[in-house]
Amino acid sequence: MKILILPLLLIPSSLSGQQVEHKNQVPGSNVFIRNSESAAVSFGVSCDDKGSWLPATLEGGRSRLYECDDRSAHMWVHINTDMQGVPHRESEVRVHNKGRYAIFFDPDRKQWDLREM
């Protein structure tokens, strides 16, 4: 199964309101993912219901559209957090077509996570 990564023009956060945040702008079989932090984050994307994972990275403040080549596929995002002195942590989220998600670092739980926007 392949994942199609579509580049997205980034609009500065001061202009992000209606143009970027409007749900109708995510095409039907795409998932919008934004790294809301300033640091780059690497994660895995699965298009076969967690059978296999393909690596992805988003630089701080960047966004991308992700799409599976099979429009009926169940897409998942998996993020590992490994920090010195902190146990390994994982976040795994099922994402849905037309969905908008933000990757963020949760300082209380000391881990990267994903939430719906």
Backbone torsions as a table, in degrees:
resi	resn	phi	psi	omega
1	MET	NA	137.4	-179.5
2	LYS	-107.3	152.5	172.8
3	ILE	-112.3	129.9	175.5
4	LEU	-96.7	126.7	178.2
5	ILE	-108.5	119.8	-177.0
6	LEU	-107.0	123.7	179.1
7	PRO	-64.4	150.1	-178.4
8	LEU	-131.0	133.4	177.2
9	LEU	-68.3	125.5	180.0
10	LEU	-86.1	129.9	176.8
11	ILE	-105.2	131.8	-179.5
12	PRO	-51.7	145.4	-174.5
13	SER	-56.7	-28.8	179.6
14	SER	-68.7	-16.0	179.4
15	LEU	-112.7	7.9	-167.9
16	SER	-74.4	-20.9	-178.2
17	GLY	-25.3	-110.9	-172.6
18	GLN	-68.7	-38.8	-174.4
19	GLN	-62.0	-44.8	-174.7
20	VAL	-94.1	-33.3	-171.8
21	GLU	-84.5	-9.7	-175.2
22	HIS	-72.2	122.3	-174.7
23	LYS	-61.0	-28.6	-177.3
24	ASN	-68.4	-10.8	-179.2
25	GLN	-83.9	-7.3	177.1
26	VAL	-90.0	115.2	-179.8
27	PRO	-58.4	154.7	-170.9
28	GLY	-44.1	-45.2	-175.7
29	SER	-105.9	14.6	-179.5
30	ASN	-100.8	157.5	173.7
31	VAL	-125.9	129.4	179.8
32	PHE	-94.9	125.9	177.4
33	ILE	-127.2	129.6	-179.9
34	ARG	-121.1	134.8	172.2
35	ASN	-87.7	108.6	-175.6
36	SER	-84.0	-1.1	-179.9
37	GLU	-100.8	171.3	179.6
38	SER	-87.6	-18.5	179.4
39	ALA	-89.9	149.4	175.3
40	ALA	-67.7	150.5	176.9
41	VAL	-135.4	136.3	175.1
42	SER	-105.9	145.6	-177.6
43	PHE	-154.6	172.9	177.0
44	GLY	-112.0	147.3	176.8
45	VAL	-124.4	131.6	177.9
46	SER	-115.9	134.0	176.4
47	CYS	-111.0	7.2	-178.8
48	ASP	-129.1	42.9	176.4
49	ASP	56.0	46.8	175.8
50	LYS	74.1	18.0	177.0
51	GLY	-74.2	-36.7	178.2
52	SER	-147.5	159.8	-175.7
53	TRP	-128.4	138.6	173.6
54	LEU	-112.4	136.3	-178.0
55	PRO	-73.7	146.1	175.8
56	ALA	-143.9	152.7	176.4
57	THR	-138.6	139.0	173.5
58	LEU	-124.0	126.1	174.4
59	GLU	-67.7	159.9	179.1
60	GLY	-55.3	132.8	178.2
61	GLY	75.6	1.3	-177.6
62	ARG	-94.2	159.8	179.5
63	SER	-136.0	155.2	175.7
64	ARG	-150.2	155.5	170.3
65	LEU	-97.1	137.3	177.1
66	TYR	-120.6	142.7	-179.4
67	GLU	-147.0	136.2	174.8
68	CYS	-85.5	148.8	179.3
69	ASP	-70.1	-20.3	173.8
70	ASP	-101.9	109.7	-174.2
71	ARG	-63.3	-18.9	179.6
72	SER	-95.0	4.0	-177.7
73	ALA	-66.2	151.7	174.2
74	HIS	-94.6	111.9	-177.6
75	MET	-92.8	138.7	178.5
76	TRP	-129.5	152.3	172.8
77	VAL	-122.2	133.4	-179.1
78	HIS	-126.4	126.5	-179.3
79	ILE	-124.9	125.6	174.2
80	ASN	-94.9	144.3	173.1
81	THR	-125.2	119.1	176.8
82	ASP	-126.2	113.5	179.3
83	MET	-129.4	144.5	178.9
84	GLN	-60.5	131.6	178.0
85	GLY	80.8	2.6	-179.0
86	VAL	-126.6	135.8	178.1
87	PRO	-59.0	150.3	176.0
88	HIS	-56.1	135.4	179.4
89	ARG	-129.0	148.9	179.6
90	GLU	-133.8	145.9	173.9
91	SER	-129.3	128.8	-179.3
92	GLU	-133.4	122.8	-173.5
93	VAL	-131.3	132.0	172.6
94	ARG	-78.0	124.2	178.7
95	VAL	-108.5	152.1	-172.5
96	HIS	-118.7	148.0	176.9
97	ASN	-50.3	141.8	-177.7
98	LYS	70.2	2.6	-178.1
99	GLY	-77.7	155.0	178.0
100	ARG	-123.9	124.6	-173.7
101	TYR	-131.8	148.7	177.4
102	ALA	-119.4	129.5	170.6
103	ILE	-87.4	134.8	-178.6
104	PHE	-147.5	160.7	175.1
105	PHE	-100.7	124.1	179.6
106	ASP	-93.4	104.5	-175.9
107	PRO	-67.4	-27.9	178.9
108	ASP	-69.1	-42.1	180.0
109	ARG	-91.2	-8.1	-179.7
110	LYS	54.3	52.8	178.5
111	GLN	-157.5	154.9	172.7
112	TRP	-75.9	147.1	-179.6
113	ASP	-149.8	175.5	-178.0
114	LEU	-134.3	133.8	177.9
115	ARG	-134.7	153.1	177.1
116	GLU	-73.3	139.8	179.1
117	MET	-95.8	NA	NA
